[in-house]
Amino acid sequence: MRKNELSWKIAEYISEISFRNLDHDSIDEIKKRVLDSIGVALAAFNERPYVIVRKLARKTKPVSKGSKLWGENYITIPEYATFANGVGVRYLDFNDTYLSKEALHPSDMIPAIIALAEDREIDGKQAVLSMIIAYEIATRLADAFSVRSVGIDHVAYITIGTAAGAAKLLELPVEKIYHAINLATNESLSLRQTRSGELSMWKGSTAANSARKGLLATLLAEEGFTGPSPVFEGEFGFFNVVSKQRFDIEKLGGVAGERFRVLKTSIKYWPVEYHAMSAVEATLKLRERIDPSEIKRIMIKTFTVCYKIIAKDPEKWDPKTRETADHSLPYIVARTLLDNYIWIESFSDEKILGRDVRELMKKMSIEIDPKYDEIYPEGIPNTIEIETLDGRIYSETSIYPKGHFKNPLTWNEVEKKFRRLTENILEESQIKELISKVRNIESLKDLRELTDIITIRSAVS
């Protein structure tokens, strides 16, 4: 019976939840993530992959309604806007993070919800609810099983979460939500090779494509298209082929006082793979006391997940691309020590290939501390220990770096990050208006009121 299927349970939850189930904190946090997503996307505006996908989107005929390409005065279909804007949000690896059995970046789903809301002229209140639901489903699946453990990329859950949010946005009946989830789940699988070895442009793009697939699944279901079922429990379904075990998702947000998972997501304070965030914080504290020219050796103590994702591969010790460098713990620590900061320009070709950073990385070793595995994923402990040429030893540890959900960014800090990302891209009046619109997004009657402001004067139209 369908009532025993995971897809049906998800569909029933989506169908029954409403805006009145939301709490003030969850609404406030999703709004911070909307502003943050727009900021990191605009900062990536001239990065080649983002330019390529916008060029592709502009090959579609402009439409009267549709969805806007952020930064440009061009309206395209929601699927293309989802992909293009999503690449912008993800490319600099500066958007939010959720850590559990699986780690993912939930704000990868925000462009899809905004694009669909624009196209259908759905108000901000419903968009806020839909984003929180997208976050809820994707993160609860991440709590249940680690797809990367079997070679599948975490974006599988982005596809399913996007379908959930889009289905809520359209207020589909439970039967159609069920098929949207089935379709999305079936098409969700993407190989983890995306994040192994030397990383390509696809590392910053596959989540956007997964969100596009989730949106398409919902649009098909809306028209009556049916999906394979039972997609989780079937002979060749997710449980038998991927996870090799059954799981459920329970205690969903808004039910029986359970808090929404958006409150356990973290906003990035520095543009690096999230497990390195605490390493950056510890390194900056050490840099106040140490000159890089005085360093004899560097020891990093970390946890297993961090080591496997951003230290294990030989390519992480010899990065040649931006995509690899911002996923390289050795590079991130060395570059931060040398410059006393880490920011978008830290990943230019000149910086990545610099002799200074290569020489400093040769003085570095990394080991796993089993005690740190006990702390993860609630915390991301990293210890940086430096011995100087004269034999002195300095050490700093960080577990909950700035922006972590246990050490969250305030609105002032989120706005400061947004301004730093966009101050050379947008007019001051645009920055102020965007901040105001996002902070009051639930009162907007049409999200075009927001996206019309996201225009760069020099952008191609």
C-alpha positions in Angstrom: 0.0 0.0 0.0 1.2 3.5 -0.8 0.8 4.6 2.8 3.8 2.4 3.6 6.0 4.0 0.9 8.5 6.7 1.8 7.4 8.8 -1.2 3.8 8.8 0.0 4.8 9.8 3.5 6.8 12.7 2.1 3.9 13.7 -0.1 1.4 13.7 2.7 3.7 15.9 4.8 4.2 18.4 2.0 0.5 18.5 1.4 -0.5 19.1 5.0 2.2 21.7 6.1 1.3 25.4 5.8 2.8 28.8 6.5 1.1 28.8 10.0 3.4 25.9 10.9 6.5 28.1 10.4 8.3 29.7 13.3 9.9 33.2 13.3 13.4 31.9 13.5 13.0 29.5 10.5 11.6 32.3 8.4 14.4 34.7 9.4 17.1 32.1 8.6 15.7 31.2 5.2 15.7 34.9 4.3 19.4 35.2 5.3 20.1 32.4 2.9 18.2 34.0 0.1 20.3 37.2 0.4 23.5 35.2 0.8 22.6 33.2 -2.4 22.1 36.3 -4.5 25.4 37.7 -3.2 27.5 34.7 -4.0 25.9 34.3 -7.4 26.6 37.9 -8.4 30.2 37.6 -7.2 30.6 34.7 -9.6 29.0 36.6 -12.5 32.2 36.7 -14.7 33.4 33.1 -13.9 33.6 31.1 -17.1 31.2 28.3 -16.2 28.5 30.8 -15.1 29.1 32.8 -18.3 28.7 29.6 -20.4 25.4 28.5 -18.8 23.9 32.0 -19.1 24.9 32.0 -22.8 23.1 28.7 -23.2 20.0 30.0 -21.5 19.9 33.1 -23.8 19.6 30.8 -26.8 16.0 30.2 -25.8 13.6 32.7 -27.1 12.8 35.3 -24.4 9.4 34.9 -22.9 6.9 37.4 -21.5 6.5 35.7 -18.1 9.2 33.2 -17.3 12.1 33.6 -14.9 15.0 36.1 -14.9 18.7 35.3 -15.4 20.2 37.0 -12.3 22.3 40.0 -13.3 20.8 40.2 -16.8 17.7 41.7 -18.3 16.7 38.4 -19.9 13.7 36.3 -19.1 13.8 32.6 -20.0 11.9 29.4 -19.0 12.1 28.4 -15.3 14.2 25.3 -16.0 17.0 27.3 -17.7 16.9 30.0 -15.1 17.1 27.4 -12.3 20.3 25.9 -13.9 22.0 29.2 -14.8 21.2 31.0 -11.5 22.0 27.8 -9.6 25.5 27.6 -11.1 26.0 31.1 -9.9 25.0 30.3 -6.4 27.2 27.2 -6.2 30.3 28.1 -8.3 32.4 30.0 -5.8 31.7 27.3 -3.1 30.4 30.1 -0.8 26.8 29.2 -0.2 25.4 27.5 2.9 26.0 24.0 4.2 24.3 21.2 6.1 26.4 18.5 7.8 25.0 15.1 8.7 25.5 11.5 7.4 25.5 13.3 4.1 26.8 16.9 3.6 25.1 19.1 1.1 24.4 22.8 0.3 20.6 23.4 0.6 20.6 26.8 -0.9 21.3 25.1 -4.2 17.5 24.7 -4.3 16.7 28.4 -3.8 17.1 29.5 -7.5 14.5 26.8 -8.5 11.9 28.1 -6.1 12.4 31.7 -7.0 12.4 30.9 -10.8 9.1 29.0 -10.5 7.5 31.6 -8.3 8.4 34.3 -10.8 7.0 32.3 -13.7 3.7 31.5 -11.9 3.4 34.9 -10.2 3.3 33.2 -6.7 3.9 35.5 -3.7 6.8 35.6 -1.3 4.9 34.0 1.5 4.4 30.8 -0.4 7.9 30.9 -1.7 9.3 31.2 1.9 7.2 28.1 2.9 8.4 26.2 -0.2 12.1 26.9 0.4 11.8 25.8 4.0 10.1 22.6 2.9 12.8 22.0 0.2 15.4 22.3 3.0 13.5 20.0 5.3 13.2 17.1 2.9 16.7 17.3 1.5 18.3 17.6 4.9 16.2 14.8 6.5 17.3 12.5 3.7 20.9 13.5 4.4 20.3 12.5 8.1 19.1 9.1 7.0 21.9 7.8 4.6 25.2 8.9 3.1 25.0 8.5 -0.6 28.7 9.5 -1.0 29.5 6.3 0.9 28.4 4.3 -2.2 29.8 6.6 -4.8 26.7 8.8 -5.4 27.0 12.6 -5.1 25.1 14.4 -2.4 23.1 16.3 -5.1 20.8 13.3 -5.2 19.0 14.9 -2.3 19.0 18.3 -3.9 16.9 16.8 -6.8 14.3 15.4 -4.3 14.3 18.4 -2.1 13.7 20.7 -5.0 10.8 18.6 -6.2 9.3 18.8 -2.7 9.6 22.6 -2.5 8.3 23.1 -6.1 5.3 20.8 -5.4 4.5 22.9 -2.3 4.9 26.1 -4.2 2.3 24.9 -6.7 0.0 23.5 -4.0 -0.3 20.2 -5.9 -2.6 17.6 -4.6 -1.0 14.7 -2.6 -1.2 12.3 -5.6 0.7 14.6 -7.9 3.3 15.4 -5.1 3.8 11.7 -4.8 4.6 11.3 -8.5 6.9 14.4 -8.4 8.9 12.7 -5.6 9.0 9.4 -7.5 10.2 11.1 -10.7 12.8 13.2 -8.9 14.1 10.3 -6.9 14.5 8.1 -10.0 16.5 10.8 -11.8 18.5 12.0 -8.8 21.6 9.9 -9.0 24.9 11.6 -10.0 28.3 10.1 -9.7 30.6 11.2 -6.8 33.4 11.3 -9.3 32.4 14.9 -9.6 34.3 15.6 -6.4 37.2 13.1 -6.8 40.7 13.8 -8.1 41.2 17.0 -10.2 37.9 18.8 -10.0 36.3 20.3 -13.1 33.7 22.9 -13.8 31.0 20.4 -13.2 31.8 20.4 -9.4 30.1 23.8 -9.2 27.3 23.0 -11.6 25.9 19.5 -10.9 23.8 20.7 -8.0 22.2 23.3 -10.2 21.4 20.6 -12.8 20.0 18.4 -10.0 17.7 21.3 -9.0 16.6 21.6 -12.6 15.8 17.9 -12.7 13.7 18.2 -9.5 11.8 21.2 -10.9 11.1 19.3 -14.2 9.8 16.3 -12.2 7.3 18.5 -10.5 6.2 20.3 -13.7 5.6 16.9 -15.3 3.7 15.6 -12.3 1.5 18.8 -12.3 0.4 17.8 -15.8 -0.5 14.3 -14.7 2.8 12.5 -15.6 3.4 9.5 -13.4 6.7 8.2 -11.9 8.1 4.8 -11.2 6.9 3.3 -7.9 7.6 2.3 -5.3 10.8 4.2 -6.1 12.4 3.6 -2.7 11.1 0.2 -1.8 10.9 -1.5 -5.2 13.0 -4.4 -6.5 15.3 -1.9 -8.3 14.5 1.1 -6.2 16.7 3.3 -4.0 16.8 1.0 -1.0 17.9 -2.1 -3.0 20.2 -0.5 -5.5 21.7 2.5 -3.7 21.5 2.4 0.1 21.2 -1.4 0.5 19.1 -0.7 3.6 15.7 0.8 4.3 15.3 4.0 6.2 12.5 6.4 7.1 12.4 10.1 7.8 10.5 11.1 10.9 10.0 14.1 13.2 9.7 16.5 10.3 9.7 20.2 11.0 6.4 21.8 12.0 5.0 18.5 13.3 4.6 17.9 17.1 6.8 20.9 17.9 9.8 19.6 15.8 12.0 22.5 14.6 12.8 22.9 10.9 16.2 21.8 9.7 17.0 25.2 8.2 18.0 26.1 11.7 20.8 23.5 11.6 22.3 24.8 8.3 25.4 27.0 8.4 26.3 30.0 6.3 29.9 30.2 5.0 32.1 33.0 6.3 35.0 32.2 4.0 34.9 30.9 0.4 36.2 27.3 1.0 34.8 23.8 1.3 32.9 23.9 4.6 35.0 21.3 6.5 37.9 23.7 6.1 36.1 26.6 7.7 37.4 25.9 11.2 40.9 25.4 9.8 40.7 28.9 8.3 39.6 30.4 11.7 42.3 28.6 13.6 44.9 29.7 11.0 43.9 33.3 11.1 44.4 33.3 14.9 47.9 31.8 14.5 48.8 34.3 11.8 48.5 37.1 14.4 51.5 35.6 16.2 53.5 34.0 13.4 55.3 35.2 10.2 55.2 32.6 7.4 58.9 33.0 6.9 59.5 31.7 10.4 57.6 28.4 9.8 59.5 25.1 10.1 56.5 22.7 9.9 52.7 22.7 10.0 50.6 19.8 11.5 46.9 19.7 10.9 44.7 17.4 13.0 41.3 16.8 11.5 38.4 14.3 11.3 37.9 11.5 8.8 35.2 13.1 6.6 37.4 16.3 6.2 40.4 14.2 5.3 38.6 12.1 2.7 37.0 15.0 1.0 39.7 17.7 1.0 43.1 16.1 1.9 43.3 12.5 0.8 43.7 12.8 -3.0 47.1 13.6 -4.4 45.5 16.4 -6.5 44.6 18.2 -3.3 48.3 18.6 -2.6 49.0 19.9 -6.2 45.8 21.9 -7.1 45.7 23.4 -10.6 42.2 24.6 -10.8 40.0 26.8 -8.7 37.6 23.9 -8.2 40.4 21.8 -6.7 42.0 24.6 -4.7 38.9 25.5 -2.8 38.5 21.8 -1.9 42.2 21.5 -0.8 42.8 21.7 2.9 46.6 22.0 2.4 46.2 24.9 -0.1 43.5 26.7 2.0 45.7 26.7 5.2 48.9 27.7 3.3 47.2 30.5 1.4 45.6 31.8 4.5 48.9 31.8 6.3 50.7 33.6 3.5 48.1 36.3 2.9 46.5 36.6 6.4 43.1 36.3 4.7 41.1 34.0 2.3 38.7 35.5 -0.2 37.5 35.0 -3.7 40.8 36.3 -5.2 42.7 33.7 -3.2 41.8 31.2 -6.0 43.2 33.0 -9.0 45.6 31.0 -11.2 48.5 33.2 -10.0 47.7 32.4 -6.3 47.0 28.7 -6.9 50.2 28.1 -8.9 52.4 30.4 -6.8 55.8 29.1 -5.7 55.2 30.5 -2.2 52.1 28.4 -1.5 53.7 25.3 -3.0 56.8 25.6 -0.7 54.6 26.1 2.4 52.5 23.1 1.6 55.7 21.0 1.5 56.1 21.7 5.2 52.6 20.4 6.0 51.3 17.1 7.3 47.7 16.1 8.1 46.5 13.3 10.4 43.1 12.1 11.6 42.3 12.4 15.3 39.7 9.8 16.3 38.5 12.1 19.0 37.4 14.6 16.4 35.3 12.0 14.6 33.2 11.8 17.8 32.4 15.5 17.5 31.4 15.5 13.8 28.9 16.4 12.3 27.7 18.6 15.2 31.1 20.3 15.0 33.9 20.5 12.5 37.1 20.4 14.7 40.4 21.3 13.2 43.7 22.0 15.0 46.6 23.8 13.3 49.9 23.3 15.0 53.0 25.3 13.8 56.6 24.9 14.8 58.8 27.8 14.1 62.5 27.7 13.0 63.6 28.6 16.6 61.6 25.6 18.0 58.6 27.4 19.4 55.2 25.6 19.0 51.9 27.4 18.5 48.5 25.7 18.3 44.9 26.8 17.7 41.7 24.7 17.5 38.3 25.7 16.1 35.1 23.6 16.3 32.2 25.9 15.7 33.6 28.6 13.3 31.8 31.8 12.5 28.6 31.1 10.6 28.2 27.6 12.0 24.6 27.0 13.2 26.0 27.0 16.8 27.8 30.3 16.1 25.4 31.8 13.5 25.9 35.0 11.5 23.8 37.9 12.6 21.8 40.0 10.0 24.5 42.6 10.2 27.2 40.0 9.4 25.1 38.5 6.5 24.6 42.0 5.1 28.3 42.8 5.5 29.2 39.6 3.5 26.6 40.6 0.9 28.0 44.1 0.5 31.6 42.9 0.2 30.5 40.5 -2.5 28.5 43.0 -4.5 30.0 46.4 -3.8 31.8 46.5 -7.1 29.0 45.0 -9.0 25.8 46.8 -7.9 24.9 50.4 -7.2 24.5 51.3 -3.5 20.8 51.9 -4.1 20.4 48.4 -5.5 22.2 46.9 -2.5 20.0 48.7 0.0 16.8 47.8 -2.0 17.8 44.1 -2.3 18.5 43.8 1.4 15.1 45.5 2.2 13.2 43.3 -0.3 14.7 40.1 1.0 14.2 41.0 4.7 10.5 41.5 3.8 10.2 38.8 1.1 7.1 37.2 2.7 5.2 40.4 2.0 6.0 40.5 -1.7 3.0 39.9 -4.0 5.3 38.9 -6.9 9.0 37.8 -6.7 9.7 39.8 -9.8 9.8 42.8 -7.4 13.0 41.2 -6.0 14.6 39.8 -9.2 14.1 43.0 -11.2 16.6 44.6 -8.8 19.3 41.9 -9.5 20.6 43.6 -12.6 24.2 44.4 -13.4 24.4 47.5 -15.6 27.3 46.1 -17.7 25.6 42.7 -18.2 24.8 41.3 -21.7 21.1 41.4 -22.5 
